[in-house]
Amino acid sequence: MPAEVIIHTTFGEIATLLALAAGIGMLGAALRQPLIVSFIAVGLIAGPSGLDVVHSDAQIDLLAELGIAMLLFLVGIKLDTKLMRSLGPVALLTGLGQVIFTLGLGYLIGLGLGFDPITSLYVALALAFSSTIIIVKLLSDKREIDALHGQIALGFLIVQDLVVIAAMIAVSAIGIGAVEGHGGGDVISVLLSGLALVALVALFVRHVATPLTEWLAHAPELLVIFAIAQTAIFAAIGDFVGLGKEVGGLLAGISLASTPYRETMAARLAPLRDFLLLFFFISLGARLDLSLLGAHLTEALLFSLFVLLGKPLIVLIIMGAMGYRKRTGALAGIAMAQISEFSLIFVAMGVTLGHIEQETFGLVTLVGLVTIALSTYMITYSHQLYAWCEPLLAPFERLETIRERTQPASQLHNPPSVIIFGLGRFGAAIAMRLHRHGLPVLGIDFNPQAVRRCNGFGIDTRYGDATDSELIADLPLAEAQWLVSTTPNHAAGLTHDDTRIILIQLARSTGFTGRIAVTSHSGDESEALLEMGADLVIEPFQDAADRAVELLSGARLEERIEIPPIETEQQPIP
């Protein structure tokens, strides 16, 4: 009895939900699932189809709405003008192409399954978007954010964010008057109000944002409170004029995107966003009748199959047409193989506005659960998946990949004596010193910016990945005396594939008879690498300490080589 009384108080109910979220979240983490899946599961378990402990609808809805506004705020704060300019035509064309083709095919599939045009359009739009949170997290864990396919995937996500923003604005405008509580009487008034709000944001950005945040930055806690207040105020204004809380939260983020403290605000508000979004997904799951999930089970599985297989194939075809290798296109496409948290928010808006039925929401939610759960493993093991599917992808390989064109061995300045994998600061420093000593060097990295930097120093460079068997086989290994990997192993995230061991195995399998040097940060690791076939293990910290002792003992200080940093080396991975 006391337990029942506690649960049926608002505070006790929230406490129960948080306890369920923590427990199911730990189970999800053990199964390598993102929190979105766990949170929806919490809602289903706690909802009327399960334990039926969710009764404080008003309080949970309020927290859910704040969470959505905060999510859009953090999207908006990343959309500064520099980022937009850096997209380039490739990301824009490939990103838009993916959205358009996915939307078109998804719409036709919806019509073929018997859905009406409006429902088909909503479902198709939901399928076109991919999850920023999941993709960035998994690629960051794998240290592939800086890889070419990682950068392209991020470009896709930015384009998708812009499209979903436009879709939300359009849906809000079309749905004016459908829901009580929205201000304005018609579409024209909403559009005018929207233009006025955009003008207000422009004035704020031009005259107020930077000096105000600089003043607030003296008290970081106050800066965070201000960002939250900005989000809530803009969301309330957006809701009042008919644009919706989502668009208001987005404009709040854009209003602070050009300030020098946007990264600080984004970093501090990300945990709050995750906490508040918990209640959105709980609310989502609690409102779902399990029978609704099964009402369109066959259709949900077909749509899921389209997302898991069709979207990567669409990306592969488009990127091939744009001049990329099938490997790059496949890895970027695999990252897109799920629907987004925005998809659920967007479809929920459609239900609220009366455009689609609750059953459609259940359908999209089931697609989300299936695709997010399975794509997590697909991204985690993307390289193994690509290796398995590679024979099937032969028709998609371009004979001339203009955007990944590399120098053939015959066109190198000199046959390389040393091939260095990894052109970060450490690898670039080694390459430049060897080059200065007259040794021909070939540098390889999967970060295009790092490749361009070393190429500018007069060092032969190629874009590539040390785990790519095709690349290793194509290298001028016969002339090389050393293969050097300067990339240490990062035991973080879901996977622990050691690129150094893969490189050793691939090089020896091609018949390389020279010596292999790898980088390590621990003695135990060094011994294991030597046993795996490495001829030399470089320990940067130990070697730096040895050199420091030499200098302190009177050794001559050699001239240092300045290596200009690239942007990704100065900023933490998001």
C-alpha positions in Angstrom: 0.0 0.0 0.0 2.7 2.6 0.9 4.5 1.8 -2.4 1.2 2.4 -4.3 0.8 5.7 -2.6 4.3 6.8 -3.4 4.1 5.8 -7.0 0.8 7.7 -7.5 2.2 11.0 -6.2 3.8 13.2 -8.9 7.2 13.1 -7.3 7.1 9.4 -6.7 6.0 8.8 -10.3 8.9 10.8 -11.6 11.3 9.0 -9.3 9.9 5.6 -10.5 10.4 6.6 -14.1 13.9 7.7 -13.4 14.7 4.5 -11.7 13.2 2.5 -14.6 15.2 4.6 -17.0 18.5 4.0 -15.2 17.8 0.2 -15.0 16.7 -0.3 -18.5 19.4 2.2 -19.7 22.1 -0.1 -18.1 20.6 -3.1 -19.8 20.5 -1.2 -23.1 24.2 -0.2 -22.6 25.1 -3.8 -22.0 23.4 -4.7 -25.3 25.2 -1.7 -27.0 21.9 0.2 -27.7 21.6 4.0 -27.7 19.5 5.6 -24.9 16.7 6.5 -27.3 15.7 2.8 -27.6 15.9 2.4 -23.8 13.9 5.5 -23.1 11.1 4.4 -25.5 11.1 1.0 -23.8 10.7 2.8 -20.4 7.6 4.5 -21.8 6.1 1.3 -23.1 6.8 -0.5 -19.8 5.5 2.3 -17.6 2.5 3.1 -19.9 -1.0 1.7 -19.9 0.1 -1.4 -21.8 2.6 -2.2 -19.0 2.9 -1.2 -15.4 0.5 1.8 -15.9 2.4 4.2 -13.6 2.3 7.2 -15.9 -0.5 9.5 -14.7 1.1 12.9 -14.3 0.6 13.7 -18.0 0.8 17.5 -17.6 4.1 17.5 -15.8 5.7 14.9 -18.1 4.4 16.8 -21.2 5.9 20.0 -19.9 9.3 18.4 -19.4 9.0 16.7 -22.8 8.2 20.0 -24.5 11.2 21.6 -22.8 13.3 18.7 -24.0 12.3 19.2 -27.7 12.9 22.9 -27.5 16.3 22.3 -26.0 17.1 19.7 -28.7 16.2 22.2 -31.5 18.2 24.9 -29.6 21.3 22.8 -29.7 20.7 22.2 -33.5 20.4 25.9 -34.1 23.5 26.9 -32.1 25.6 24.7 -34.4 24.2 26.5 -37.6 26.6 29.4 -37.9 27.5 31.0 -41.2 31.0 29.5 -41.2 29.6 26.0 -40.9 27.1 26.7 -43.7 29.9 28.0 -46.0 32.0 24.9 -45.2 29.4 22.5 -46.4 30.3 23.0 -50.0 28.5 21.8 -53.0 29.3 18.2 -52.5 27.7 17.9 -49.1 24.8 19.9 -50.2 24.1 18.0 -53.4 24.7 14.5 -51.9 22.7 15.4 -48.8 19.8 16.8 -50.7 20.0 14.0 -53.2 19.7 11.4 -50.4 16.7 13.2 -48.8 14.9 13.6 -52.2 15.4 10.0 -53.4 14.6 8.6 -49.9 11.5 10.8 -49.8 10.4 9.9 -53.3 10.9 6.1 -52.9 9.4 6.1 -49.4 6.3 8.0 -50.7 5.8 5.5 -53.5 6.2 2.6 -51.0 3.6 4.2 -48.8 1.1 4.5 -51.6 1.8 1.0 -52.7 1.0 -0.3 -49.2 -2.4 1.5 -49.3 -1.7 4.6 -47.3 -3.3 7.9 -48.3 -1.1 10.6 -49.9 -0.8 12.7 -46.7 0.1 9.7 -44.5 2.6 8.5 -47.1 4.2 11.9 -47.2 4.7 12.1 -43.4 6.1 8.5 -43.3 8.4 9.2 -46.2 9.7 12.4 -44.6 10.3 10.5 -41.4 12.3 7.9 -43.2 14.5 10.5 -44.9 16.1 11.8 -41.7 18.9 10.1 -39.8 19.8 10.5 -36.1 22.5 13.1 -35.4 22.9 12.0 -31.8 23.5 8.3 -32.7 25.7 8.9 -35.7 28.0 11.5 -34.1 28.3 9.4 -30.9 29.2 6.1 -32.7 31.6 7.7 -35.2 33.2 9.6 -32.4 33.7 6.4 -30.4 35.3 4.8 -33.4 37.5 7.8 -34.0 36.0 8.2 -37.6 34.6 11.7 -37.3 37.6 13.0 -39.2 37.5 10.3 -41.8 36.2 11.3 -45.2 33.1 9.2 -44.8 32.6 10.7 -41.3 32.8 14.2 -42.6 30.4 13.4 -45.5 28.0 11.9 -43.0 28.1 15.1 -40.9 27.5 17.1 -44.0 24.4 14.9 -44.7 23.2 15.5 -41.1 23.5 19.3 -41.5 21.5 19.2 -44.7 18.9 17.0 -43.1 18.6 19.4 -40.1 17.9 22.2 -42.6 15.3 20.1 -44.4 13.5 19.0 -41.2 13.5 22.6 -40.0 11.8 23.7 -43.3 9.3 20.8 -43.0 8.4 21.7 -39.4 7.8 25.3 -40.4 5.7 24.2 -43.3 3.6 21.8 -41.2 3.2 24.5 -38.5 1.9 27.0 -41.1 -0.4 24.5 -42.8 -1.8 23.4 -39.4 -2.7 26.9 -38.2 -6.1 26.8 -36.5 -6.0 23.0 -36.2 -5.0 23.2 -32.6 -6.4 25.4 -30.0 -4.0 27.7 -28.2 -2.0 28.8 -31.2 -2.2 32.5 -31.8 -2.8 34.0 -35.3 -5.8 33.3 -37.5 -4.3 32.2 -40.8 -1.2 31.2 -42.6 -0.5 34.8 -43.7 -0.4 36.1 -40.1 1.8 33.3 -39.1 4.2 33.9 -41.9 4.3 37.6 -41.0 4.9 36.8 -37.4 7.6 34.3 -38.4 9.4 37.0 -40.5 9.1 39.4 -37.6 10.7 36.8 -35.3 13.5 36.2 -37.8 14.1 39.9 -38.0 14.3 40.1 -34.2 16.9 37.3 -34.2 18.9 39.1 -36.9 18.9 42.3 -34.8 19.8 40.4 -31.7 22.7 38.6 -33.5 24.0 41.8 -35.0 23.9 44.1 -31.9 23.3 42.2 -28.7 24.4 38.5 -28.8 28.2 38.8 -28.6 28.6 41.6 -26.1 25.9 40.1 -23.9 27.4 36.6 -23.8 30.9 38.1 -23.2 29.5 39.8 -20.2 27.6 36.7 -19.0 30.7 34.5 -19.5 32.2 36.0 -16.4 29.8 33.7 -14.6 29.5 30.5 -16.6 26.5 29.3 -14.6 24.6 32.5 -15.5 25.5 32.0 -19.2 23.8 28.6 -19.1 20.8 29.9 -17.3 20.5 32.6 -19.9 20.7 30.0 -22.7 17.9 28.0 -21.1 15.8 31.2 -20.7 16.4 32.2 -24.3 15.2 28.8 -25.4 12.1 28.9 -23.3 11.2 32.4 -24.3 11.6 31.9 -28.0 9.8 28.5 -27.8 6.9 30.3 -26.0 6.8 33.1 -28.7 7.0 30.5 -31.5 4.1 28.6 -30.0 2.0 31.8 -29.5 2.4 33.0 -33.1 1.7 29.5 -34.5 5.2 28.4 -35.6 5.5 25.9 -32.7 7.8 25.5 -29.8 10.2 23.5 -32.0 10.9 26.4 -34.4 11.1 28.9 -31.5 13.8 26.7 -29.8 15.7 26.5 -33.1 15.7 30.3 -33.6 16.9 30.7 -30.0 19.9 28.5 -30.9 20.5 30.4 -34.1 20.5 33.7 -32.2 23.5 32.5 -30.2 25.3 30.5 -32.9 27.6 33.3 -33.9 28.9 34.0 -30.4 32.3 32.8 -29.2 30.8 30.9 -26.4 28.4 28.7 -28.4 30.6 25.6 -27.8 30.6 26.2 -24.0 26.8 26.5 -24.0 26.3 23.5 -26.2 28.6 21.3 -24.0 26.9 22.4 -20.7 23.4 22.0 -22.0 23.8 18.6 -23.7 23.3 16.6 -20.4 20.2 18.7 -19.7 18.9 18.0 -23.2 19.4 14.3 -22.7 17.6 14.4 -19.3 14.6 16.3 -20.7 14.4 14.2 -23.8 14.0 11.2 -21.5 10.5 12.5 -20.7 9.7 13.1 -24.4 10.4 9.4 -25.2 8.7 8.3 -22.0 5.6 10.3 -23.0 5.9 8.9 -26.5 6.1 5.3 -25.2 3.4 5.8 -22.6 0.9 7.0 -25.2 1.5 4.1 -27.5 -0.8 1.2 -27.2 1.1 -2.0 -28.0 -1.7 -3.0 -30.3 -0.9 0.1 -32.4 2.7 -1.2 -32.9 1.3 -4.4 -34.3 -1.4 -2.8 -36.4 1.0 -2.3 -39.3 3.6 -4.8 -38.4 4.2 -5.9 -42.0 4.4 -2.3 -43.2 6.8 -1.4 -40.4 9.1 -4.2 -41.3 9.1 -3.3 -45.0 9.8 0.4 -44.2 12.6 -0.8 -41.8 14.1 -2.9 -44.5 14.0 0.1 -46.8 15.8 2.3 -44.2 18.4 -0.4 -43.4 19.2 -1.4 -46.9 17.7 1.2 -49.2 19.2 4.4 -47.7 22.8 3.1 -47.7 22.3 2.0 -51.3 20.9 5.4 -52.3 23.9 7.1 -50.6 26.3 4.7 -52.3 24.8 5.4 -55.8 24.8 9.2 -55.3 28.3 9.3 -54.0 29.5 7.1 -56.8 28.0 9.5 -59.3 29.7 12.4 -57.5 33.1 10.6 -57.9 33.7 8.7 -54.6 35.0 5.2 -54.1 32.4 2.5 -53.3 34.1 2.0 -49.9 33.6 5.7 -48.9 30.0 5.6 -50.1 29.2 2.4 -48.4 30.6 3.5 -45.0 28.8 6.9 -45.2 25.6 5.1 -46.3 25.8 2.6 -43.4 25.9 5.6 -41.0 22.6 6.8 -42.4 20.7 3.5 -41.9 18.2 4.6 -39.2 15.5 7.2 -38.7 16.0 10.3 -36.5 14.6 11.5 -33.2 13.4 14.3 -35.3 11.3 11.8 -37.3 9.3 10.9 -34.1 8.9 14.6 -33.2 7.8 15.5 -36.8 5.2 12.7 -36.9 4.0 13.6 -33.4 3.4 17.1 -34.7 1.3 15.6 -37.6 -0.8 13.7 -35.1 -1.3 16.8 -32.9 -2.4 18.8 -35.9 -4.8 16.1 -37.1 -3.0 15.4 -40.3 -2.4 11.7 -39.6 -3.8 9.0 -37.3 -2.2 7.7 -34.1 -1.7 4.4 -35.8 0.8 6.1 -38.2 2.7 7.3 -35.2 2.9 3.8 -33.9 4.1 2.6 -37.3 6.9 5.2 -37.4 7.9 4.5 -33.8 8.2 0.8 -34.5 10.4 1.6 -37.6 12.5 3.8 -35.3 13.0 1.1 -32.7 14.0 -1.5 -35.3 16.3 0.7 -37.4 18.0 2.5 -34.5 18.6 -0.8 -32.7 20.0 -2.6 -35.8 21.9 0.4 -37.2 23.8 0.7 -34.0 25.5 -2.7 -34.7 25.8 -1.8 -38.4 27.8 1.3 -37.7 29.8 -0.3 -34.9 30.9 -3.1 -37.2 30.8 -1.1 -40.5 34.2 -2.2 -41.7 33.5 -5.9 -41.2 30.1 -5.4 -42.8 31.7 -3.7 -45.8 34.3 -6.5 -46.1 31.5 -9.0 -46.2 29.4 -7.1 -48.7 32.3 -5.9 -50.9 31.9 -8.6 -53.6 28.2 -7.6 -54.0 29.2 -3.9 -54.4 31.6 -4.4 -57.3 29.1 -2.9 -59.8 29.2 0.4 -57.8 33.0 0.8 -58.0 34.1 3.8 -60.2 37.0 3.4 -62.5 37.9 7.0 -62.0 37.0 8.5 -58.6 37.7 12.1 -59.2 37.1 13.1 -55.6 39.4 10.6 -54.1 42.0 10.6 -56.8 45.4 9.6 -55.5 48.9 9.5 -56.9 49.8 6.2 -58.5 53.2 4.9 -57.4 54.7 5.7 -60.8 53.9 9.4 -60.3 55.4 9.8 -56.9 58.4 12.1 -56.6 60.6 9.2 -55.5 59.8 5.6 -54.5 59.2 5.9 -50.7 61.6 4.5 -48.2 59.1 5.1 -45.4 55.3 4.9 -45.5 53.6 6.7 -42.6 50.0 6.0 -41.6 48.5 8.9 -39.6 49.4 12.5 -40.4 48.4 14.2 -37.2 50.9 16.3 -35.4 53.1 13.4 -34.4 53.0 11.7 -37.7 53.4 14.9 -39.7 56.4 15.8 -37.5 58.1 12.5 -38.3 57.3 12.8 -42.0 58.8 16.3 -42.2 62.0 15.4 -40.3 62.5 12.3 -42.5 61.9 14.5 -45.6 64.4 17.0 -44.3 67.0 14.2 -43.9 66.5 13.3 -47.6 64.5 10.2 -47.1 61.5 9.8 -49.5 58.3 9.6 -47.5 54.7 8.7 -48.4 52.1 9.9 -45.9 48.7 8.3 -45.6 45.7 9.6 -43.6 41.9 9.3 -43.8 41.5 13.0 -42.8 41.5 15.1 -46.1 42.6 18.2 -44.2 45.7 16.4 -42.8 46.5 15.1 -46.3 46.3 18.6 -47.8 48.5 20.0 -45.0 51.3 17.5 -45.5 51.0 17.8 -49.3 51.5 21.5 -48.9 54.9 20.7 -47.2 56.1 19.0 -50.3 55.5 15.5 -48.9 53.9 12.8 -51.1 50.5 12.0 -49.6 47.5 9.8 -50.3 44.1 9.7 -48.8 43.4 6.3 -47.3 42.6 4.0 -44.3 45.1 1.6 -42.8 42.4 -1.0 -42.5 41.6 -0.9 -46.2 43.0 -4.0 -47.8 42.7 -2.5 -51.3 44.8 0.5 -50.3 47.5 -1.7 -48.7 47.7 -3.9 -51.8 48.0 -0.8 -54.1 50.9 0.8 -52.1 54.6 0.7 -53.5 55.6 -1.7 -50.7 58.5 -3.3 -52.7 60.6 -0.1 -52.4 59.7 0.7 -48.8 62.0 -0.2 -45.9 59.6 0.9 -43.1 55.8 1.1 -42.5 55.0 3.4 -39.6 51.7 3.7 -37.8 51.5 6.8 -35.6 48.0 6.2 -34.5 47.7 4.7 -31.0 44.8 2.4 -30.1 41.8 4.1 -28.4 39.9 1.6 -26.2 36.8 3.7 -26.1 33.2 3.2 -27.4 31.7 0.0 -28.6 34.5 -1.4 -30.7 38.1 -2.0 -29.9 39.5 -2.9 -33.3 43.3 -2.2 -33.2 44.2 -0.6 -36.5 47.9 -1.3 -35.8 47.4 -5.1 -35.7 45.2 -4.9 -38.8 47.9 -3.0 -40.6 50.6 -5.5 -39.6 48.5 -8.4 -40.8 47.5 -6.8 -44.1 51.1 -5.7 -44.8 52.5 -9.2 -44.2 49.7 -10.8 -46.2 50.7 -8.7 -49.3 54.3 -10.0 -49.0 55.9 -6.9 -47.4 59.3 -7.9 -46.1 60.4 -4.6 -44.6 60.1 -3.4 -41.0 57.0 -2.2 -39.3 57.0 0.5 -36.5 53.8 1.3 -34.5 53.0 3.7 -31.7 52.0 2.6 -28.1 51.3 4.3 -24.9 51.9 1.5 -22.4 54.6 -1.2 -21.8 52.1 -4.1 -21.8 50.7 -3.0 -25.1 54.2 -2.7 -26.6 55.0 -6.3 -25.7 51.8 -7.5 -27.3 52.5 -5.5 -30.5 56.0 -7.0 -30.7 54.5 -10.4 -30.4 52.0 -9.6 -33.2 54.9 -8.9 -35.6 55.9 -5.3 -35.0 59.6 -4.7 -35.4 59.7 -1.4 -33.5 57.3 0.1 -30.9 57.5 3.9 -30.5 56.4 5.2 -27.1 56.0 9.0 -27.5 55.9 9.8 -23.8 58.9 7.7 -22.9 60.8 8.9 -26.0 59.9 12.5 -25.1 61.2 12.0 -21.6 64.4 10.5 -22.9 64.9 13.5 -25.1 64.1 15.9 -22.3 66.8 14.3 -20.2 69.3 14.6 -23.0 68.5 18.3 -23.4 68.7 18.9 -19.6 72.1 17.1 -19.7 73.5 19.5 -22.2 72.5 18.1 -25.6 72.1 20.5 -28.5 68.7 21.9 -29.1 67.7 21.3 -32.7 65.6 23.7 -34.7 61.9 23.0 -34.3 59.6 22.5 -37.2 56.3 24.4 -36.9 53.3 22.4 -38.0 50.1 24.4 -38.4 47.2 22.7 -36.6 44.1 21.8 -38.4 40.7 22.6 -37.0 39.8 19.1 -35.8 43.0 19.0 -33.7 42.0 22.1 -31.8 38.5 21.2 -30.9 37.2 18.2 -29.0 35.1 15.6 -30.9 31.4 16.5 -30.4 
